[in-house]
């Protein structure tokens, strides 16, 4: 009976419209951020930071950007891997060609480069939608793959197509240790999640959701389809581009175009669907599902002592992973975020039966 808002009276518009209106949610969020920023870097091993937490944060950011487009605006996209690639290569060229370019400026420049591509491939969304729009965004994936392999300027004349960065620093501080890289990713994820939450709560987000629910009715009440759809493509591509730059700079260090292939686009789409369409928390739930569950399934035979060889364990993990995806889509098509919201609502009523 601790999760109640009894006695929490709203005496101003600001208090009534805050992101977390219940005091217990604000306390829980403050504790979660304190643990994430202070306890986790101090208590986690290098393997946990590099192999689990940093990929989880970066993919959460990319899923957050894709959720803006797919979940809030209802525009299907299969080219998010291409936008990540553009963000990574634009940020790399800023570092390689401009002497003394700050790291944060390069990351944001990668987001701007992805925004340009996203708006360009978002123009067909003004005329087509559904499966046809998905095919149009899929064309972006193939175009970027071809450009990264064939245009030598993109890879700074690298013969193999592989590029890399080293000696990262932010405002004079080294970002080479796993703790520093984790904190950089966590800080950017918190900033973008807060900014996205405020955008979707404003008139821009309401216009996106109106286009998602019924575009004809939205245009009748005065919402411009061109402005709403292109703004969704721009915001989504910018966030995904920054995530792609982080993926290349912070997680991989050196990469080639195959790191941002079509499988990456499908992974991000699965994260959004499993986590929950039209939900900020859904991006984090989906990324945790995609990143953590395969690691657990790979280690499960060794933890249980089952005599299974490595190849069989790998295939079994893929089968279980696919079965769980289908199970969640059947049992809860609105994603894990909906399950979390339902649990919170039940907790607010517990222990009363109604």
N, C-alpha and C positions, 0 to 999 in steps of 0.2 A: 504493500500500500504506500510505498515511498514515491512511486511515479505518479504524482497528482499535481494539478495546478491550482488546487484550492488555496484561496488567499492571495493568488498572484494577479492583482488587478492591474489593468492597463489604463494609465492616466494620460497618455499622450499618443499622437499618431505614430511617432517614432517607435514607441514601445509596442504598439499594436502591429506594426509592419516589420519587426525585426526578423532576421532569418531563423533564429531559434527562440520561439516565444516562451517555451517552458524552461524554467530555471534549471531543472535537472539536466536537460539537454545541453545547456550552456556549460554547466560544471563538467559534464562528461566529455564534451568537446575540448575544454581547456585541459583536462587531465590527459586526454588522448594526445593532444599536441605536445604537452610537456614530456610525455613518455617518448614520443616520436623524435623530438628534437634533442632531448637530454639523455634519456636512459638507453635508447636503442644504439646510438653511436658508441656509447661507452661499454655496453655489455655484449654487443654482437661480434661474432668472429668475422674475419676477412672473407671467408667463403659465404657466410650468410649475407653480408652486405653486397658482394660483387655478383653472386649467382642468383639471389632471391630478391632482396629488397630494392636494389637499384633497378633491375628490369621491371619489377612490379610497379614502381613509381612512374617510370617512363611510359610503360604501356598503359597505366591508368590515365596519364595525361593525354596520350593519343586517343584512347577510348572516350575520354571526356570531349575531345574535339569532334570525334565522329558522332557522338551522341547528340551534339548540337544540331548536326545536319540531319541525321536519320531519326533520332528520337523526338526532337522538338519541332523540326520543320517538315519531317516526313519525306525527305528526298533520299532515295536509295543511292548509295555510293559504294563502288567496288574498287576505287582507286586510291584509298588512303595510304597504301604502301608507297605509291608514287609521290604523294605529298610529303611523306616522311623522307624519301630519297632527295627530293628537291631541297627540303630544309637542311639536310645533312651536307649536301654538296655546295649549296650556296654559302653556308656557314664555313665550310672548309676553304672555299675560294677567298672569302673575306680574310681568314687567318693567313692563307698562303700568299696572297697578293698585296695585302695592305699591311705595312710594317707597323707593329704596335697596336693593332686592332684589339680593343678590349673583348674579353670572352663573352660577356653578356650582350654586347652589341652584335657580335657575330651570330649568337643564338637567335636574337630577335630578327636579324637580317635574314636568317634562314626561314623564319616564320613569314616574313614579308614576301620572300621569293615564292613560297608555297601558296601564299594568298593570291599572287598574280596568276599562278597556274590554276588555282581553284576557281577563281572568278571566270577565267577563260573557258574552262570546261563546265562551268556552271551555267553559261549562257544557253546551252540547249535545254536546260530545265525550264526555261520560259515557254517552250513549245511542246516538250515531251515530258513524260513522267512514267513511273512504274518500271517495268522491265526494260523499256527503251532507254530510260535515263541511266539505269544500271549498266547497260552496254556502253553508253556514251562515256561514263566515268571509267569503265574498264579500259577504254581506249587510252585514257591518260596513263594507265599503268604500263601498257605496251610502248607508248611513245616515250615515256621517261626511261624505261629499260633500254630502249634503242639509243636514246640520246646519251645516256651514261656510258654505254659501251662504245659508241662510234664517234662521239664528239670529244676530241682530245682536250679541248679547252676546259671541259667540265671537270676532268680529272687532273688538270694542270700538267698535261702532256705525259701522263703516266702510261707506260707501254702496256702494263698488265691490267689497267683499270682500277687497281687497288690504291687507295689513298689512306693517309693516317695523320694523326696529330699527336703532339707530345708537349710536355712542359706547360700544362694548362695552369693559369693563374687568374684569380679574380680579385681586382683591386689590390694587387700586390701580394696576395696570399696564394700559396700553392694549392692546387686542387688535384694533387696526384694521389693522396692517400684515399683508401676506401671511405673513411669517415667524412672527408671533405667532399667527395663526390656524392655521397649519400645526402649530405646536408644541402648541397646545391640543388639536387633533384627535388628534395622535399620542399625546399623554399619555393621553387618555381611551381610545383604542383599546388601548394597551398594558395599562392597568389592567383594562379589561373582558375582554380576551383572557386575561390571567393568571387573573382570577377565574373565568371560564367554564371554563378548563382544569382548575382545581382542583375546581370543582363537578362536572364530568362524570367526574372520577376518583374521587369519593366515592360514598357510598351513594345520594345523590339522583340522580346521573348513572346509576348502575347500575340504579336503579328505572326511569328513563326508558328505558334500552335494553332492559330486560326487557319493558316494555309495548310497545315497538316490535317486538321479535322475536315475542312471543306473549303477548297480554294475558291470555288465559285461564290459561296456565301461571303467569304472574306473580302473578295474584290467588290461585292455589292455594298458592303458596309464601309468601304473607303480605304481598305488596305491595298497597297500597290504590290502586285505579285512580283514584279521585277525587283523592287527594292527589298522585299522580304526574303526572296529566295537567294539573291546574290549576296545579301548581308550574311545569311546563314552559311553560304559557301565560303565567304571571306573569313568569318570568325572561325569556322571549323578548320579550314586549311591553315590558318595562322597557328592555331594551337597544335595541330598535327605536325606542322613544319618545325616548330620549336621542339616537339617531342622527337622528331627524326634527328635533329641536330644533337640533342642530348644522347640519343641512342648511339650515334656515331662517335661523338666526342667523349662521352663519359663512360658508356658501357663497353663499346667495342674497341675504341682507340684507333684501330685501322679496319677498313671495310672495303667491300666491293659492291657493285650493283645488286648482286644476288642476295645481299642482306636485306634488301627492301623489295623482294619479289612479291608475286601475287599471293603467296602463302601468308605474308604479313598482312595483306589486306583482308583476307578471310579470317585470320586470327582476331583482328580488331573488330570485324563485324560480329563474330561469335561472342566476343566480350560484351558488346553492346546489347545483343539479344539476350544472352544469359544473365547479365547483370541487371538489365531492365531498361527499356526504351523510355526516354524522357525523364531520366533521373540522374542527378549528379552522383549520388552514392552508388548507382548502378555501375558506373564506370569502374569504381574501385572493387566492387564485388566481382564483376566480370573478369577484371585483370587478375585478381587473387585466384579465381577459379582456373583460369588458363595457365597461370604461372606456377602456382603451388601444387595443384592436384597432380600434374604429370610427375613432379618430383617425388611426391608421396607414393604414387603408384609404382614408380621405378624402384623405390627402396622397400616396398612392402614385402616382396619375396624374401629379402635378406632379414627383415625384422621378424617375420614369421617362421623363418627357417625352412621354407619350402624348397625342395630340390629342383629349381627351375633354372635353366641356362639363361644367359643374357639375352639372346635373340628372342626366345619365347617370352621372357618377361617384358621385353620392349613391345612386342606385338600384343601381348595381353593388356598392357597398360593403355595402348591405343584403343583396343576394343572396349575396355571399361570406360575410358574417357568419352568415346563416342556414345556409348549406351547412356551414360549419365547426362550428356547433353540432350539426347532425345527425351529422357525421363523428365528433365526440368522443363523442357519446352511443352511437354504434354500436361504435366501436373500444374505448372505455374508459367503460362506464356508471358506474363508480365515481368518475369525475371526475379532474381534473388532480392532485389530492392523491394519488390512488393511483399515478399515473405517477411522481410525485416519490418516494413511498415505495418503489416498485419500483426506481427508479434508485439510491436509497441502499442498498438491500439488495444489488444487483448490485455496487455500489462496495465494499461490505464483503468480497465474495468475490473481486474482481478482484486479480490476473490468473489465479486458479486456475479451471479449467473447471467444477468442481462447484459 
